[in-house]
């Protein structure tokens, strides 16, 4: 797909989603960035700020298959992946696919389910496949999980383990809307929900072409070295107990390619790495108890400050601009 067409489609998707989500351009762009970079998104924030609405609006703006899973403590792994049922007519077991078999899967309040059920997503999020009863089934392509979780109401929840969090390309938050955006929301939703009027902007075929465009964005050796230097610094930092994984470095560069394309560029700049370092790395890092203060190893504020410090201290390599 030509970069002009890519940019035009992205602008239209953002415009349509913003008819549902008022005043949250950055969150919308981040979610779209992850979708185009073939990553998964964890939206974490307090109740009522539009986490699920953002996921539904983004999914509805693309003409592809969408399934929603409401995570609860009694949810079983088979409720996600599917189950083999005995067919009395054929006298054999046949596989009934679960809701994970869709292009976009919305996982609402993912931390409400038990770790056993959460782990049912591990294979699908990393490898794009599901194995049930020894039989492996390939998931639809493209495939993206958009999950939400509430960080303040912790009763009856199960924090995502490190392996699960590391499979999300980025963690974003919505935040409260400003006064103008909240007033606009009241006016638009007096009689109906704008989500009902949202129409798809691109088809599945067009989305695949847009993903291919992102894959073709140029990343210079200097920018790759810059991303690796940041990841290496997290592993050596005295304030961190767990640094960034190699998967984190790979996804940081992939997300930077999508961000560059969203800006209409065919190459990645160090600025793209800087802008995405916190949303891509923060949920993967664990600070020491001394830094987190109250002993909370997942304090996003403390981790974000550490990442910002590391990024600021990492020198930008010379020649880290466009292709030669």
C-alpha positions in Angstrom: 0.0 0.0 0.0 1.3 3.5 -0.9 2.2 5.5 2.1 -0.3 8.3 1.2 -3.1 5.7 1.2 -1.8 4.3 4.5 -1.7 7.7 6.1 -5.2 8.6 4.8 -6.7 5.3 6.1 -5.1 5.8 9.5 -6.3 9.4 9.8 -9.9 8.2 9.0 -9.7 5.4 11.6 -8.6 7.8 14.3 -11.3 10.3 13.3 -14.0 7.7 13.5 -12.8 6.3 16.8 -12.7 9.9 18.2 -16.4 10.2 17.6 -16.7 7.6 20.4 -13.7 8.5 22.6 -13.5 12.2 23.2 -10.2 14.0 23.9 -8.0 10.9 24.0 -6.0 11.2 20.7 -2.8 9.8 22.2 -4.5 6.7 23.6 -6.2 6.1 20.2 -3.0 6.5 18.3 -1.2 4.1 20.7 -3.8 1.4 20.3 -3.8 1.8 16.5 0.0 1.7 16.5 0.0 -1.7 18.3 -2.6 -3.1 15.9 -0.6 -2.1 12.9 2.6 -3.4 14.5 0.9 -6.8 15.0 1.1 -6.4 18.8 -1.3 -6.8 21.7 -2.5 -4.0 23.9 -3.2 -3.8 27.7 -5.4 -0.9 28.6 -5.1 -0.3 32.4 -7.0 2.4 34.2 -9.8 3.2 36.7 -13.4 2.2 36.0 -15.6 4.3 33.7 -12.9 6.1 31.6 -13.6 4.3 28.4 -11.1 1.3 28.3 -13.6 -1.2 26.8 -15.2 1.5 24.7 -11.8 2.3 23.1 -11.2 -1.4 22.4 -14.7 -1.8 20.9 -14.5 1.3 18.8 -11.1 0.4 17.3 -12.4 -3.1 16.6 -15.5 -1.8 14.9 -13.6 0.6 12.7 -12.0 -2.4 10.9 -14.2 -4.8 8.9 -12.9 -8.1 10.4 -14.0 -10.7 12.9 -14.3 -9.5 16.5 -15.0 -11.5 19.7 -15.3 -10.2 23.3 -14.4 -12.3 26.3 -15.7 -11.2 29.8 -13.0 -12.6 32.2 -14.5 -13.9 35.5 -13.1 -16.1 38.2 -15.0 -19.1 37.0 -13.8 -18.8 33.4 -12.0 -22.0 32.1 -9.2 -22.2 29.6 -11.6 -24.1 27.2 -14.0 -21.2 27.4 -11.3 -19.2 25.5 -9.5 -21.7 23.3 -12.4 -24.1 22.5 -13.2 -27.7 23.3 -13.4 -31.1 21.6 -17.0 -32.5 21.6 -17.9 -36.0 20.7 -20.0 -36.2 17.5 -22.4 -39.1 17.8 -23.2 -39.1 14.1 -19.6 -39.2 12.9 -18.5 -41.2 16.0 -15.4 -39.0 16.5 -14.4 -35.9 18.5 -14.6 -32.6 16.7 -13.1 -29.3 17.8 -15.5 -26.4 18.5 -13.4 -23.2 18.3 -13.6 -20.7 21.2 -13.8 -16.9 21.0 -10.0 -16.6 20.6 -10.5 -17.5 16.9 -11.0 -13.9 15.7 -8.9 -11.1 14.2 -9.5 -8.9 17.2 -10.2 -10.3 20.6 -11.3 -8.0 23.4 -10.5 -9.4 26.8 -12.5 -7.4 29.4 -11.0 -7.2 32.9 -8.4 -9.9 32.2 -7.1 -9.9 35.7 -10.5 -11.2 37.0 -9.7 -14.7 35.7 -7.5 -17.3 37.4 -3.8 -17.7 36.3 -4.7 -21.0 34.7 -7.2 -19.3 32.4 -4.9 -16.3 31.8 -2.2 -18.8 30.6 -4.5 -20.1 27.9 -3.7 -16.9 26.0 0.1 -17.4 26.1 0.5 -19.6 23.1 -2.0 -17.7 21.0 -0.5 -14.2 21.7 3.0 -15.3 20.9 2.7 -17.9 18.2 -0.8 -17.2 16.7 -2.0 -20.7 17.3 -3.9 -22.8 19.8 -3.2 -26.4 20.9 -6.1 -28.4 22.3 -5.9 -32.2 23.0 -2.7 -32.4 21.1 -4.1 -30.7 18.0 -2.7 -27.3 16.9 -5.0 -24.9 15.1 -3.8 -21.7 13.4 -5.5 -18.4 14.4 -6.8 -15.8 12.0 -4.4 -13.3 10.6 -4.1 -10.5 11.6 -4.6 -11.3 15.2 -4.6 -8.8 18.1 -5.7 -9.1 21.7 -6.9 -5.8 23.3 -7.3 -6.5 27.1 -8.4 -4.2 29.9 -7.8 -4.3 33.6 -8.7 -2.2 36.6 -5.7 -1.5 38.8 -7.6 0.0 41.8 -10.2 -2.7 42.7 -7.9 -5.6 43.5 -10.3 -7.8 45.5 -10.9 -11.0 43.7 -8.3 -10.4 41.0 -5.2 -12.2 39.9 -2.2 -10.0 38.8 -0.9 -10.9 35.4 2.4 -12.9 35.7 5.6 -11.6 34.1 5.3 -14.0 31.2 1.8 -12.8 30.4 2.6 -9.1 30.6 5.7 -9.6 28.4 3.4 -10.7 25.6 1.6 -7.4 25.4 3.3 -5.0 23.1 2.3 -2.0 25.2 0.3 -0.9 28.2 -1.6 2.3 27.9 -4.0 4.3 30.1 -6.9 6.5 29.3 -6.9 9.1 32.1 -9.8 11.4 32.9 -11.1 13.6 30.1 -10.7 17.4 30.3 -13.7 19.6 30.8 -14.3 20.3 27.1 -14.1 16.6 26.2 -16.5 15.6 29.0 -19.0 18.2 27.9 -18.8 17.0 24.4 -19.4 13.5 25.6 -22.5 14.5 27.4 -23.9 16.2 24.3 -23.2 13.4 21.9 -24.7 10.7 24.2 -27.9 12.4 25.2 -30.1 10.3 22.9 -27.9 7.5 21.5 -24.5 5.9 21.7 -22.0 6.9 18.9 -20.6 3.4 18.9 -23.8 2.2 17.3 -23.2 4.5 14.3 -19.6 3.6 13.8 -18.9 2.0 10.4 -15.8 0.1 9.3 -13.2 2.2 7.6 -10.9 -0.5 6.2 -11.5 -4.1 5.2 -9.4 -7.0 6.5 -7.5 -7.1 3.1 -6.7 -3.4 3.5 -5.6 -3.9 7.1 -3.2 -6.7 6.0 -1.8 -4.3 3.3 -1.3 -1.6 6.0 0.5 -4.1 8.2 2.8 -5.0 5.3 3.5 -1.3 4.8 4.6 -1.0 8.4 6.9 -4.0 8.0 8.6 -2.2 5.1 9.5 0.9 7.1 13.3 1.3 7.2 15.2 1.1 10.5 18.8 2.1 10.3 21.5 0.2 12.2 22.1 3.2 14.4 18.4 3.3 15.5 18.5 -0.4 16.2 21.6 0.1 18.3 19.8 2.9 20.2 16.9 0.6 21.0 19.3 -2.2 22.1 21.3 0.2 24.3 18.1 1.3 26.1 17.1 -2.4 26.7 20.6 -3.3 27.9 20.6 -0.3 30.3 17.3 -1.6 32.0 19.1 -4.9 32.7 22.0 -3.1 34.4 20.1 -0.4 36.3 20.4 -0.7 40.1 16.7 0.4 40.6 15.3 -2.5 38.5 15.0 -6.1 39.7 13.8 -7.2 36.2 15.0 -5.6 33.0 13.5 -5.6 29.5 13.5 -8.9 27.6 14.7 -9.4 24.1 11.1 -9.7 23.1 10.6 -6.1 24.5 13.4 -4.8 22.2 11.9 -6.4 19.2 8.5 -5.0 19.9 9.9 -1.6 20.7 11.3 -1.4 17.2 8.2 -2.9 15.6 6.0 -0.3 17.3 8.5 2.5 16.3 8.0 1.4 12.6 4.2 1.8 13.0 4.6 5.2 14.6 6.8 6.4 11.8 4.3 5.2 9.2 1.5 7.0 11.1 3.5 10.2 10.9 3.9 9.6 7.1 7.6 8.6 7.2 9.3 5.7 5.6 12.0 5.5 8.2 12.3 5.4 12.0 13.8 8.2 14.1 15.2 8.0 17.6 12.2 10.2 18.6 9.9 7.2 17.8 11.9 5.0 20.2 11.8 7.7 22.9 8.0 8.2 22.5 7.3 4.5 22.8 9.8 3.5 25.5 7.4 3.9 28.4 4.3 2.3 27.0 6.3 -0.6 25.5 8.7 -1.2 28.5 6.9 -0.1 31.7 4.7 -3.2 32.2 7.7 -5.5 31.7 10.1 -4.0 34.3 10.0 -4.6 38.0 11.6 -2.1 40.3 13.4 -3.0 43.6 11.3 -2.7 46.7 13.4 0.2 47.8 12.3 2.2 44.7 8.6 1.2 44.8 8.4 2.3 48.4 5.4 0.5 49.6 6.7 -2.8 48.2 4.4 -2.7 45.1 6.6 -4.2 42.4 4.3 -3.0 39.6 4.1 0.7 40.4 3.8 2.3 37.0 4.8 5.7 38.2 8.1 4.6 39.6 8.9 2.5 36.5 8.1 5.3 34.1 10.5 7.6 35.9 13.2 5.0 35.7 12.6 4.5 32.0 12.6 8.3 31.3 15.9 8.6 33.2 17.4 5.7 31.2 16.2 7.1 27.9 17.6 10.6 28.8 21.0 9.1 29.7 21.3 7.0 26.6 23.3 8.8 23.8 21.6 9.0 20.4 23.9 7.5 17.8 25.2 9.7 15.0 23.5 9.0 11.7 20.3 7.9 13.3 18.1 9.6 10.7 16.6 8.4 7.4 18.0 5.9 4.9 21.1 6.8 3.1 
